[in-house]
């Protein structure tokens, strides 16, 4: 099975703990970075080399920072 690299962004401590707990028992999923929401989130995600991101930003905010 292919390894899945996961980035998390802007999660509350509670949500971060839930994601970490879910992922720790899945051998092919690894959290590779925890990103802070920034004005260049799309570029930050690319630099992280993650495959997937779980981000806790409102939809309109996510649209704004993802495209820059």
ZITA-V97870 format. One record per residue. N is the residue number from 1. RES is the residue in one small letter. BURIAL is 1 if it has 16 or more other C-alpha atoms within 10 Angstrom, else 0. Layout:
# ZITA-V97870
n:res:burial
N:RES:BURIAL
N:RES:BURIAL
This chain:
# ZITA-V97870
n:res:burial
1:x:0
2:x:0
3:x:0
4:x:1
5:x:1
6:x:1
7:x:1
8:x:1
9:x:1
10:x:1
11:x:1
12:x:0
13:x:0
14:x:0
15:x:0
16:x:1
17:x:0
18:x:0
19:x:0
20:x:0
21:x:0
22:x:0
23:x:0
24:x:0
25:x:0
26:x:0
27:x:0
28:x:0
29:x:0
30:x:1
31:x:1
32:x:0
33:x:1
34:x:1
35:x:1
36:x:0
37:x:1
38:x:0
39:x:0
40:x:0
41:x:1
42:x:1
43:x:0
44:x:1
45:x:1
46:x:0
47:x:0
48:x:1
49:x:0
50:x:1
51:x:0
52:x:0
53:x:1
54:x:0
55:x:1
56:x:0
57:x:0
58:x:0
59:x:0
60:x:0
61:x:0
62:x:1
63:x:0
64:x:0
65:x:1
66:x:1
67:x:0
68:x:0
